[in-house]
Amino acid sequence: MRALCWVAADELAVRQVPDPELRNERDVIVRVRRSATCGGDLPLLAGPDPLLRTGDVLGAEFLGEVVEVGPAVRRHRVGDRVVVGASVACGGCWYCRQGLHSCCDNGSADPASTDPGWGRLDAGCFGRPRAAGGFAGGHAEYVRVPYADVGAFQVPDAVDDERALFAADAAPAGWLAAELGAVRPGDVVAIWGAGAVGQLTAQAAVLRGAARVLVVDRYEERLRMAERHSGAEPLDYRRTDIAAELRDRSGGRGPDVCVLAVGTPPARSAIDRFGGRTAERPDALREAVHSCRKSGVVVVLGGADEFVDAFPLGAVTDRRLTLRGARRPDLRDVPMLLDRMARDELRTEHLATHRLPLEHGPQGYALFRDRADGCVRAVFTP
């Protein structure tokens, strides 16, 4: 089959790879109909990364049709249209029973090769190196989906492919951010980053009753999109004193909830990680900490694969802030989000700004990486 593979730093290619096969009785094979770029892919593209191997298949977010079913699968049949959550979780460990699928003890593809820089690994993920807990990704014609009764979800007939595709990861991530922030009716919520996850965080905050949602970014087309589709108030940090503006729009206190959804900085080597190099996004994190009202909540989304020096810990303690983070969302919210999509309460298809055949995957990722031509997400069709 054809698949979009990592070749080397800043080099992708569509190659012929072996077709996936059922390996366990709880597996299904999915024929992919749509797959999307993801911010978590960008560090993999930058390289060099000791965890990556030439030929690794990328793609954490995908949707397709079930074509083969393992003997122990109960929820799916051949022909079902399913969206597959990015996290791979067993459904039976202590964490999964608490609904914390992204912390699963058994989802990793290769726990013995866990990156030593970060210690214990959590759930597996599609489109990541095996040593980072990953499985072959969805930028392909077919995908093996382990634990299919846990991580694959039937799509309602009323929801088209491009809307449902975002239930794989981006929409659950946005909902999780609002949940971790404990957004309540009447809250003021500030979000740094107007990409897909930032915009879906804004929609989640509105659905949970936030009185005002403000989105901070520098890309005008993304800010306009957030305003048009999420009802968010756009703030361009190139032209605005963000901290002062947030105080003015929150009664002088600062936002109740501040969410960092600015993506993942490029990966560096383990030596760089421990040698004092810092992430590219501490400025936004510090701004969020200093802007949040006293006793408010700061939420950090995404894979922060770096150490952040000069972190304002004193501001966290003095202002009684709660700091919460998540690399990937859990799976428990996907059915609820699909229901909201079916009722037209949650719309996501506008985020698919570029639609390309899989053969143009390298060009699609270049657009996505560079935010060129107004690209928010590139969606591929095998």
Sequence and secondary structure as in RCSB ss.txt:
>XXXX:A:sequence
MRALCWVAADELAVRQVPDPELRNERDVIVRVRRSATCGGDLPLLAGPDPLLRTGDVLGAEFLGEVVEVGPAVRR
HRVGDRVVVGASVACGGCWYCRQGLHSCCDNGSADPASTDPGWGRLDAGCFGRPRAAGGFAGGHAEYVRVPYADV
GAFQVPDAVDDERALFAADAAPAGWLAAELGAVRPGDVVAIWGAGAVGQLTAQAAVLRGAARVLVVDRYEERLRM
AERHSGAEPLDYRRTDIAAELRDRSGGRGPDVCVLAVGTPPARSAIDRFGGRTAERPDALREAVHSCRKSGVVVV
LGGADEFVDAFPLGAVTDRRLTLRGARRPDLRDVPMLLDRMARDELRTEHLATHRLPLEHGPQGYALFRDRADGC
VRAVFTP
>XXXX:A:secstr
 EEEEEEETTEEEEEE       STT EEEEEEEEE  GGGHHHHH   TT  TT B  SEEEEEEEEE TT  S
  TT EEEE SEE  S SHHHHTT GGG SS  S GGG  TTS S   EEETS GGGTEE  SSBSEEEETTHHH
HEEE  TTS HHHHGGGTTHHHHHHHHHHHTT  TT EEEEE  SHHHHHHHHHHHHTT SEEEEEES HHHHHH
HHHHH  EEEETTTS HHHHHHHTTTTS  SEEEE         HHHHHTT B S HHHHHHHHHHS TT EEEE
ES   SB SS  HHHHHHTT EEEEESS  STTHHHHHHHHHTTSS  GGGEEEEEEGGGHHHHHHHHHHTGGG 
SEEEEE 
